Structures are given as C-alpha cells and as structure tokens.
Amino acid sequence: MWWSVLSLLDNPHDRGLKPSPLPRGVQIAGVAAFVALVLVSGLFALTDHWRRATFALGVGMFWYVVIRWACDSKILGVLAVRSRLFDMCYAAAVGVLMVFLSASVDSLGS
C-alpha cells in the first residue's frame, strides 16, 4: 500500500527514462556538490562579495545541468522540477546570465 503512494510522488515527466548508469553514491555526491556551491554562493553574498556570489551561483547552475542529465529524478528529489530537457535548458540559461552578470559588474574594490 505505501509503495503505491510513493510511486505517486515520482516526477511524471521522467517516467519513461531509463535509470542512470552512475552508482547511487556518485549521484548523491553530485547533488551534494551542487548544494555546496549554492551554500558557498550564499556565504559570499552574506559577506558582501557579490561578484563571487553570482559567479558561484552561475557555476552551480552549470553543475545542475550536468547532474540533471546524469542523475535519476528520485536522487534529485525536488530539484527535478519538470522534464529533463526543460530543467537543463532553464538552468543553462540562468547559469549563463549569472556568469555574465558577475563578469560585467564593476568590482568596486571587492
């Protein structure tokens, strides 16, 4: 009974995809690296290092594109929002904008 409830929580956009060839531990490490990049970006923002924060977040979004392509939706959990292609394209666009923003803003001595 409880397994049927858990199957309702699967991402409906990814039901037809074959499982990832990567071991579960490698997938979890990739997600942990993404979370670490987001946390580092937040720490940079809290310490008023805005260029570093936007660059770290942009790199994190590029890393999300890699893990979204390589990892199963069950490992990603809430990070797998829509279909794999949509998530990857959206994250790549946000990553490009964030890295561009970090490169284009004047450093003002920071």
Contacts in CASP RR format, 6 or more apart in sequence:
PFRMAT RR
TARGET T0000
AUTHOR 0000-0000-0000
METHOD contacts of the structure
MODEL  1
MWWSVLSLLDNPHDRGLKPSPLPRGVQIAGVAAFVALVLVSGLFALTDHW
RRATFALGVGMFWYVVIRWACDSKILGVLAVRSRLFDMCYAAAVGVLMVF
LSASVDSLGS
10 73 0 8 1.000
10 74 0 8 1.000
11 73 0 8 1.000
11 77 0 8 1.000
11 80 0 8 1.000
13 82 0 8 1.000
13 83 0 8 1.000
13 84 0 8 1.000
13 86 0 8 1.000
14 73 0 8 1.000
14 80 0 8 1.000
14 83 0 8 1.000
14 84 0 8 1.000
17 73 0 8 1.000
17 84 0 8 1.000
19 72 0 8 1.000
20 27 0 8 1.000
20 70 0 8 1.000
20 71 0 8 1.000
20 72 0 8 1.000
20 75 0 8 1.000
22 70 0 8 1.000
22 71 0 8 1.000
24 75 0 8 1.000
27 67 0 8 1.000
27 70 0 8 1.000
27 71 0 8 1.000
27 72 0 8 1.000
27 75 0 8 1.000
28 75 0 8 1.000
30 63 0 8 1.000
30 67 0 8 1.000
30 71 0 8 1.000
31 67 0 8 1.000
31 71 0 8 1.000
31 75 0 8 1.000
31 76 0 8 1.000
31 79 0 8 1.000
33 63 0 8 1.000
33 67 0 8 1.000
34 60 0 8 1.000
34 63 0 8 1.000
34 64 0 8 1.000
34 67 0 8 1.000
34 79 0 8 1.000
37 56 0 8 1.000
37 57 0 8 1.000
37 59 0 8 1.000
37 60 0 8 1.000
37 63 0 8 1.000
38 57 0 8 1.000
38 60 0 8 1.000
40 56 0 8 1.000
41 53 0 8 1.000
41 54 0 8 1.000
41 56 0 8 1.000
41 57 0 8 1.000
41 58 0 8 1.000
41 60 0 8 1.000
42 53 0 8 1.000
42 56 0 8 1.000
42 57 0 8 1.000
44 50 0 8 1.000
44 52 0 8 1.000
44 53 0 8 1.000
44 56 0 8 1.000
45 53 0 8 1.000
48 110 0 8 1.000
49 110 0 8 1.000
50 105 0 8 1.000
50 110 0 8 1.000
51 102 0 8 1.000
51 105 0 8 1.000
51 107 0 8 1.000
51 110 0 8 1.000
52 102 0 8 1.000
54 98 0 8 1.000
54 99 0 8 1.000
54 101 0 8 1.000
54 102 0 8 1.000
54 105 0 8 1.000
55 98 0 8 1.000
55 99 0 8 1.000
55 102 0 8 1.000
55 103 0 8 1.000
57 95 0 8 1.000
57 98 0 8 1.000
58 94 0 8 1.000
58 95 0 8 1.000
58 98 0 8 1.000
58 99 0 8 1.000
58 102 0 8 1.000
59 95 0 8 1.000
59 99 0 8 1.000
60 95 0 8 1.000
61 91 0 8 1.000
61 92 0 8 1.000
61 94 0 8 1.000
61 95 0 8 1.000
61 98 0 8 1.000
62 91 0 8 1.000
62 92 0 8 1.000
62 95 0 8 1.000
62 99 0 8 1.000
64 79 0 8 1.000
64 87 0 8 1.000
64 91 0 8 1.000
65 88 0 8 1.000
65 91 0 8 1.000
65 92 0 8 1.000
67 76 0 8 1.000
67 79 0 8 1.000
68 76 0 8 1.000
68 79 0 8 1.000
68 80 0 8 1.000
68 84 0 8 1.000
68 87 0 8 1.000
68 88 0 8 1.000
68 91 0 8 1.000
69 84 0 8 1.000
69 88 0 8 1.000
73 80 0 8 1.000
80 87 0 8 1.000
81 87 0 8 1.000
82 90 0 8 1.000
END
